[in-house]
Amino acid sequence: MEAVAIALVLLLAVVISGVLSRMSPISLPLPLYQIALGACVASVADLGVELQPDLFFLLFLPPLLFLDGWRIPKEGLFRDKGTILELALGLVVFTVVGVGFFINWLIPAMPLAVAFALAAILSPTDPIAVSAIAKRVPIPKRLMHILEGESLLNDASGLVCMRFAVATALTGTFSLPSAFATFLWLAIGGIAIGTAVTWGTTKAKNWLSKRFGEDSGSQILVSLLIPFASYLLAEHFHCSGILAAVAAGITMSYAEQSGQALAVTRVRRSAVWDTVHFAANGIIFVLLGEQLPQIVAGAARVVQETGHHDPAWLFVYIVAINLALAALRLLWAWTSLRFVLFKAARQGRTLETPSWRLVVATSLAGVRGTITLAGVLTLPLTMNDGSPFPARDLAILLAAGVIIVSLVAASVALPHLLKNIKLPPEPSNQEAEDGARTAAAEAAIKAIEQAQHEMGEGRADADLYIDAGARIMELYRQRIDGRAKTGDERELARRIDDIERKLRLAGLHAERDEIYRKARARKISDVAARKLVREVDLLEARLGGST
């Protein structure tokens, strides 16, 4: 019963944090509100949450990584694959080595293997926090896609590096050939298992649905179980459960293109996953806030581990580590840009040099967040001989401090760096989108003509089917005519579409208000009201309106 009450309190804190974020006149990242609320909860109520590393890792990471892989824009991922791989793999190793040695030099009391583990934990970035920071000054789409792709892959690479560092700390030995072979097994096995689980589950689900019908609830539940199944199966075979969850998510994005799921299943599934994502991310940061007073209370003991007595040294360490992370990221981004420009010049191509502000923004956008926190909390409690894991509390405190400082620094600096910045033009997908809409409308007209013929054939009221089909096909022909225009005519057609959209939204709002009025007056049942409102909501969602 106590565990249920704690879970409810944490969820309530997540809800309140969202309200506070929207009410605040200052644009601060949502995680900062969640951390603050968690600290407030800890100050008024001793929840006594004891975080078990393995359980914490299993509960939160698989669904978050799976959803990242599922929803990341694949076009941007493959278009900028070179840059993304440089950041997600090269920069991670660069960070682990550079920051690991720096932490060990800064804090000699922290063993080198633990310093490398902490550096590996700090290497993954969190694009969700960045998008929350930049909601008033939007981040360029291409940069956001690069940050999302980097985050998706460096989650896996950073946590795998952490796994090696922790194993070295526990055993006291490290072999590069053995580590490389293990890494290949972890990576290839994890990716293969994640892909196989999603592909096999989707095929079985589609086969059952085709023969016995589809139940939306069970379909949604299956999608929730896939990341956990992938993770646990990979871990069972000593592969990377992290990479398995990521691969499962990427495979899911392609598997669902079969379009066999019912529309209502897709709508409900999207809403469920949005809720899971918001709740899981929020709970992690609220838990950080809830644990923070306890961590800070032990600051005196933790400082003694470093050979000092003044707790202010902890803040010095946190700022120094943040500066080291930002400096290495800036150096990597600048060097990578120089290399790209040099290679283009060798090939006779001329590329527009990005503004220095964009390079600095790329460095500051490396905000640490959910994965860093989840990873550091999974550090072992004890060594193999039962003794306490060295500097564990210090590593957790430093990681928590780096998360908070990086969030604050980015929220202050990014809006100024990105304001009125001149960027190379983004490639437009409007032509492809218009072509797809036209092709879809033509396919719809053919299907309606065939269905109209089959339904009305041999019937006395066949003219009713002809009239109904003609009205529907006219709507599709208008869409095709609008997309076929060029120049000023196309712009005029788009303006008309926008006006029509706003008028239809106004009509839908009035429909919904009237349905609710009749429901309140008991002129229709609540069941009928829910059905009618859902129909209006789906139409409004299709038009891009807000309910």
C-alpha positions in Angstrom: 0.0 0.0 0.0 2.9 2.4 0.8 4.4 1.8 -2.6 1.1 2.7 -4.3 0.8 5.9 -2.3 4.4 6.9 -3.2 3.6 6.3 -6.9 0.5 8.4 -6.7 2.3 11.2 -5.0 5.1 11.2 -7.7 2.5 11.2 -10.5 0.6 14.1 -8.8 3.9 16.0 -8.6 4.4 15.4 -12.4 1.0 16.8 -13.1 1.6 19.9 -10.9 4.9 20.5 -12.6 3.3 20.7 -16.0 0.8 23.3 -14.7 3.5 25.4 -13.0 5.6 25.3 -16.2 2.7 26.7 -18.3 1.8 29.3 -15.6 5.3 30.6 -15.2 6.2 33.8 -17.2 9.8 32.6 -17.3 10.7 30.0 -19.9 12.4 27.3 -17.9 12.8 23.7 -18.8 10.1 21.5 -17.3 12.6 19.2 -15.6 13.7 22.1 -13.4 10.2 22.4 -12.0 10.0 18.7 -11.5 13.3 18.6 -9.6 12.1 21.5 -7.4 8.8 19.8 -6.7 10.5 16.6 -5.8 12.7 18.6 -3.3 9.5 20.2 -1.9 7.9 16.8 -1.5 10.9 15.5 0.4 10.9 18.5 2.7 7.3 18.0 3.8 7.0 14.2 3.6 9.6 11.5 4.1 8.6 9.1 1.3 11.6 6.9 2.0 12.1 5.9 -1.6 14.9 3.4 -1.9 16.0 3.1 -5.5 17.1 -0.3 -6.5 19.4 0.2 -9.5 18.4 -2.8 -11.6 14.7 -2.3 -11.1 15.0 1.4 -11.8 16.8 0.7 -15.0 14.3 -1.9 -16.2 11.2 0.2 -15.4 12.2 3.5 -17.0 14.9 3.0 -19.7 13.3 0.4 -22.1 10.1 2.4 -22.9 11.8 5.7 -23.2 14.5 4.4 -25.5 11.9 2.4 -27.5 9.8 5.5 -28.0 12.7 7.6 -29.1 13.6 5.0 -31.7 10.0 4.7 -32.8 9.3 8.5 -33.3 12.6 9.9 -34.4 12.4 11.3 -38.0 14.1 8.7 -40.1 14.8 11.0 -43.0 16.8 13.4 -40.9 18.5 10.4 -39.2 19.8 9.0 -42.5 20.5 12.3 -44.2 22.8 13.5 -41.4 24.0 10.0 -40.4 27.7 11.0 -40.7 27.3 13.9 -38.3 25.1 12.0 -35.9 27.5 9.0 -35.8 30.4 11.4 -35.1 28.6 12.9 -32.2 27.0 9.7 -30.9 30.0 7.4 -31.1 33.2 9.5 -31.6 32.2 12.3 -29.2 31.1 9.7 -26.6 34.5 8.0 -26.6 36.2 11.4 -26.6 34.1 12.5 -23.7 34.6 9.3 -21.7 38.4 9.4 -22.1 38.8 13.2 -21.7 36.4 13.9 -18.9 37.3 10.6 -17.2 40.9 11.6 -16.8 39.8 15.1 -15.9 37.6 13.9 -13.1 40.3 11.6 -11.8 42.8 14.5 -11.9 40.2 16.9 -10.2 39.2 14.4 -7.6 42.0 11.9 -7.0 40.0 10.1 -4.3 37.7 8.9 -7.1 39.2 5.7 -8.8 39.9 6.1 -12.5 37.4 3.3 -13.4 34.7 5.1 -11.5 35.7 8.4 -13.1 35.3 6.8 -16.5 31.9 5.4 -15.5 30.8 8.8 -14.4 32.1 10.4 -17.6 30.2 7.7 -19.6 27.0 8.4 -17.7 27.4 12.1 -18.4 28.0 11.6 -22.2 24.3 11.0 -23.3 22.3 14.2 -24.1 18.6 14.9 -23.7 16.9 16.6 -26.7 13.6 16.8 -24.8 15.1 19.2 -22.3 16.5 21.2 -25.2 13.2 21.5 -27.0 11.6 22.6 -23.7 14.3 25.3 -23.3 13.9 26.6 -26.9 10.1 26.6 -27.2 10.1 30.4 -27.3 13.1 30.6 -29.7 12.7 27.5 -31.9 15.8 25.4 -32.6 16.4 25.0 -36.3 14.8 21.7 -37.6 17.9 20.2 -38.9 19.9 20.9 -35.7 17.0 19.4 -33.7 17.0 16.3 -35.9 20.8 16.0 -35.4 20.4 16.4 -31.6 17.6 13.8 -31.6 19.6 11.3 -33.6 22.7 11.9 -31.4 20.6 11.4 -28.3 19.1 8.2 -29.6 22.4 6.6 -30.3 24.6 8.1 -27.6 22.2 6.8 -25.0 23.2 3.3 -26.0 26.9 4.0 -26.6 27.3 6.0 -23.3 25.6 3.4 -21.2 27.5 0.5 -22.8 30.8 2.4 -22.0 29.5 2.8 -18.5 28.9 -0.9 -18.3 32.6 -1.6 -19.2 33.8 1.0 -16.7 31.7 -0.5 -13.9 32.9 -4.0 -14.7 36.5 -2.8 -14.6 35.9 -1.1 -11.2 34.4 -4.4 -9.9 37.0 -6.7 -11.2 40.1 -4.4 -11.3 41.0 -5.6 -14.8 40.5 -4.3 -18.3 41.5 -5.9 -21.7 41.0 -3.8 -24.8 40.7 -6.8 -27.2 38.2 -8.5 -24.8 36.3 -5.3 -24.4 36.1 -4.8 -28.2 34.9 -8.4 -28.7 32.3 -7.9 -25.9 31.2 -4.6 -27.4 30.6 -6.3 -30.8 28.5 -9.1 -29.1 26.6 -6.5 -27.0 25.9 -4.3 -30.1 25.1 -6.9 -32.7 23.2 -9.2 -30.4 21.2 -6.4 -28.9 20.2 -4.9 -32.3 19.4 -8.3 -33.7 17.2 -9.3 -30.7 15.4 -5.9 -30.6 14.7 -6.1 -34.4 13.5 -9.8 -34.2 11.2 -9.3 -31.2 9.4 -6.3 -32.8 9.2 -7.9 -36.3 8.0 -11.3 -34.9 5.5 -9.7 -32.6 4.1 -7.5 -35.3 3.8 -10.3 -37.8 2.0 -12.5 -35.2 -0.3 -9.7 -34.1 -1.3 -8.8 -37.7 -2.0 -12.5 -38.5 -4.2 -12.9 -35.5 -6.0 -9.6 -36.2 -6.7 -10.5 -39.8 -8.3 -13.8 -38.8 -10.0 -13.1 -35.5 -10.5 -9.3 -35.4 -8.6 -6.6 -33.6 -9.0 -5.4 -30.1 -7.5 -2.0 -29.6 -6.7 -2.5 -25.9 -4.7 -5.7 -26.4 -2.8 -4.1 -29.4 -1.8 -1.1 -27.2 -0.7 -3.5 -24.4 1.4 -5.5 -26.8 3.2 -2.2 -27.9 3.9 -1.5 -24.3 5.4 -4.9 -23.7 7.7 -5.0 -26.7 10.5 -2.8 -25.2 10.5 -4.8 -22.0 10.5 -8.1 -23.8 13.4 -6.9 -26.1 15.4 -5.6 -23.1 14.9 -8.7 -20.9 15.6 -11.1 -23.7 18.8 -9.3 -24.7 20.0 -9.2 -21.1 19.3 -12.9 -20.8 21.7 -13.6 -23.6 24.2 -11.1 -22.1 23.7 -8.6 -25.0 22.8 -4.9 -24.7 19.2 -4.5 -23.6 19.7 -0.7 -24.3 20.5 -1.3 -27.9 17.7 -3.9 -28.1 15.1 -1.3 -26.9 16.4 1.3 -29.4 16.4 -1.3 -32.3 12.9 -2.4 -31.3 11.7 1.2 -31.6 13.2 1.8 -35.0 11.9 -1.5 -36.3 8.4 -0.6 -34.9 8.4 2.6 -37.0 8.8 0.5 -40.2 6.6 -2.3 -39.1 3.6 -0.1 -38.5 3.9 1.2 -42.1 2.0 -1.9 -43.1 -1.1 0.0 -42.0 -2.9 -3.1 -40.7 -3.8 -1.6 -37.4 -7.2 0.1 -37.0 -7.3 3.8 -37.1 -8.8 3.9 -33.6 -6.0 1.7 -32.3 -3.4 4.1 -33.7 -5.1 7.1 -32.1 -5.5 5.5 -28.7 -2.0 4.0 -28.8 -0.4 7.4 -29.6 -2.3 8.9 -26.6 -1.2 6.1 -24.3 2.5 6.4 -25.3 2.4 10.2 -24.9 1.2 9.7 -21.4 3.8 7.0 -20.6 6.5 9.2 -22.0 5.4 12.3 -20.0 4.9 10.3 -16.8 8.2 8.3 -17.0 10.3 11.4 -17.8 8.6 13.4 -15.1 8.9 10.7 -12.4 12.6 10.4 -13.0 13.2 14.1 -12.4 10.8 14.2 -9.4 12.7 11.3 -7.9 16.0 13.3 -8.4 14.4 16.2 -6.5 13.2 13.8 -3.8 16.6 12.3 -3.4 18.4 15.6 -3.6 18.0 16.7 0.1 19.3 13.3 1.2 22.2 13.5 -1.2 23.1 17.1 -0.2 22.7 16.2 3.5 25.6 13.7 3.0 27.6 16.4 1.3 30.0 16.8 4.3 30.8 13.1 4.2 31.1 13.1 0.4 33.5 16.1 0.5 35.7 14.3 2.9 36.1 11.6 0.2 37.6 14.2 -2.0 40.2 15.3 0.6 38.5 18.6 1.4 36.2 19.9 4.3 34.2 22.8 2.7 31.1 21.6 0.9 31.5 24.5 -1.5 34.1 22.4 -3.3 31.2 20.2 -4.6 29.9 23.2 -6.5 33.4 23.9 -7.9 33.6 20.3 -9.1 30.2 20.5 -10.8 30.9 23.7 -12.6 34.4 22.4 -13.6 32.9 19.2 -15.0 30.2 21.2 -16.9 32.9 23.4 -18.4 35.0 20.4 -19.4 32.0 18.7 -21.1 31.1 21.9 -23.0 34.7 22.5 -24.0 35.2 19.0 -25.4 31.8 19.2 -27.2 32.7 22.6 -28.7 36.1 21.3 -29.8 34.6 18.2 -31.4 31.9 20.2 -33.2 34.4 22.8 -34.5 36.9 20.2 -35.6 34.1 18.2 -37.3 32.9 21.3 -39.1 36.4 22.1 -40.3 36.8 18.6 -41.6 33.5 18.7 -43.5 34.4 22.1 -45.1 37.9 20.8 -46.0 36.5 17.6 -47.6 33.9 19.6 -49.5 36.6 21.9 -50.8 38.7 18.9 -51.9 35.7 17.7 -53.9 35.1 21.1 -55.5 32.0 21.9 -53.6 31.3 25.1 -51.8 29.4 24.9 -48.5 28.1 27.8 -46.5 30.0 28.1 -43.3 27.6 28.1 -40.3 27.6 31.0 -37.9 29.9 30.6 -34.8 26.7 31.1 -32.7 25.3 27.9 -34.2 28.5 26.0 -33.3 28.4 27.3 -29.8 24.6 26.5 -29.6 25.3 22.9 -30.7 27.8 22.7 -27.8 25.4 24.2 -25.2 22.6 22.0 -26.5 24.3 19.0 -25.0 22.1 19.1 -22.0 22.1 16.1 -19.7 18.8 14.7 -18.5 16.8 11.5 -18.1 19.3 8.9 -19.3 22.1 10.4 -17.3 20.0 10.3 -14.1 18.7 6.8 -14.7 22.2 5.6 -15.5 24.0 7.1 -12.4 21.3 5.6 -10.1 22.1 2.1 -11.4 25.7 2.2 -10.2 26.2 -0.9 -8.0 25.8 -0.5 -4.2 28.6 -2.8 -3.3 31.8 -4.4 -4.8 32.1 -8.1 -5.5 33.6 -8.6 -2.0 30.6 -6.8 -0.3 32.4 -3.5 0.4 30.7 -0.3 -0.6 31.1 0.8 -4.2 33.8 3.6 -4.1 32.6 7.2 -4.4 29.0 6.1 -5.4 27.3 9.0 -3.5 29.8 11.5 -4.9 29.2 10.3 -8.5 25.4 10.6 -8.0 25.7 14.1 -6.5 28.0 15.2 -9.3 25.8 13.8 -12.0 22.7 15.5 -10.4 24.6 18.8 -10.2 25.7 18.5 -13.9 22.1 17.9 -15.0 20.8 21.0 -13.1 23.7 23.3 -14.1 23.5 22.2 -17.8 19.8 22.8 -17.9 20.1 26.3 -16.3 23.0 27.3 -18.5 21.3 26.2 -21.7 18.0 27.8 -20.8 19.8 31.1 -20.2 22.2 31.0 -23.2 20.4 29.2 -26.0 17.6 31.7 -26.6 20.2 34.5 -27.0 22.4 32.5 -29.3 19.6 31.4 -31.5 17.7 34.7 -31.7 17.6 36.1 -35.2 20.3 33.7 -36.3 20.7 33.3 -40.1 20.6 29.7 -41.2 21.1 27.9 -44.5 17.7 27.2 -46.2 16.0 24.0 -45.0 15.2 21.5 -47.8 11.4 21.7 -48.4 9.3 18.5 -48.5 6.2 20.3 -49.7 6.4 19.0 -53.3 6.6 15.4 -52.0 3.8 16.0 -49.6 1.6 17.5 -52.3 2.4 14.6 -54.6 1.4 12.1 -51.9 -1.9 13.9 -51.2 -2.7 13.9 -54.9 -1.9 10.2 -55.3 -3.9 9.4 -52.2 -6.9 11.4 -53.5 -6.7 9.6 -56.9 -6.6 6.2 -55.2 -9.6 7.2 -53.1 -11.6 8.2 -56.2 -10.9 4.8 -57.9 -11.9 3.0 -54.7 -15.1 5.0 -54.4 -16.0 4.3 -58.0 -15.5 0.6 -57.6 -17.4 0.4 -54.3 -20.2 2.5 -55.7 -20.5 0.2 -58.7 -20.5 -2.9 -56.5 -22.9 -1.6 -53.9 -25.4 -0.2 -56.4 -25.3 -2.9 -59.1 -28.7 -4.5 -59.7 -30.5 -2.3 -57.1 -33.6 -0.2 -57.8 -32.1 2.7 -55.9 -28.7 2.6 -57.7 -29.0 6.3 -58.4 -28.7 7.0 -54.6 -25.3 5.3 -54.7 -24.3 7.3 -57.8 -25.3 10.6 -56.2 -23.5 9.9 -52.9 -20.4 8.7 -54.7 -20.3 11.8 -56.9 -20.5 14.1 -53.8 -17.6 12.4 -52.1 -15.5 12.2 -55.3 -16.0 15.9 -55.9 -14.2 16.6 -52.6 -11.2 14.6 -53.7 -11.2 16.2 -57.1 -11.1 19.7 -55.5 -8.1 18.5 -53.5 -6.3 17.3 -56.6 -7.1 20.6 -58.5 -5.7 22.6 -55.6 -2.5 20.7 -55.6 -2.1 20.8 -59.4 -1.9 24.6 -59.5 1.4 26.5 -59.7 2.8 29.9 -58.7 0.3 32.4 -57.4 -2.7 30.1 -58.1 -1.2 27.5 -55.7 -0.5 30.1 -53.1 -4.1 31.3 -53.4 -5.3 27.7 -53.1 -3.3 27.3 -49.9 -4.8 30.5 -48.5 -8.2 29.2 -49.3 -7.4 25.9 -47.6 -6.2 27.7 -44.5 -9.4 29.8 -44.4 -11.5 26.7 -44.9 -9.6 24.9 -42.1 -10.2 27.8 -39.7 -13.9 27.9 -40.6 -14.2 24.1 -40.2 -12.5 24.3 -36.8 -15.0 27.0 -35.7 -17.8 24.7 -36.8 -16.4 21.8 -34.9 -16.0 23.8 -31.8 -19.7 24.8 -32.0 -20.7 21.2 -32.6 -18.9 20.0 -29.5 -20.3 22.9 -27.4 -23.8 22.0 -28.5 -23.3 18.3 -27.8 -22.1 19.1 -24.3 -25.0 21.4 -23.8 -27.5 18.7 -24.7 -25.7 16.2 -22.5 -25.9 18.6 -19.6 -29.5 19.1 -20.2 -30.0 15.3 -20.3 -31.4 15.4 -23.8 -28.8 12.8 -25.0 -27.2 10.0 -23.0 -23.6 10.3 -21.8 -22.6 7.3 -24.0 -24.0 9.1 -27.1 -22.3 12.3 -26.0 -18.9 10.6 -25.7 -19.3 9.0 -29.1 -20.2 12.2 -30.8 -17.5 14.2 -29.1 -14.9 11.7 -30.1 -15.9 12.0 -33.7 -15.5 15.7 -33.5 -12.2 15.4 -31.7 -10.8 13.1 -34.4 -11.9 15.5 -37.1 -10.3 18.4 -35.3 -7.1 16.5 -34.7 -7.0 15.7 -38.5 -7.3 19.4 -39.2 -4.5 20.2 -36.7 -6.7 22.0 -34.2 -6.4 21.9 -30.4 -9.1 20.5 -28.2 
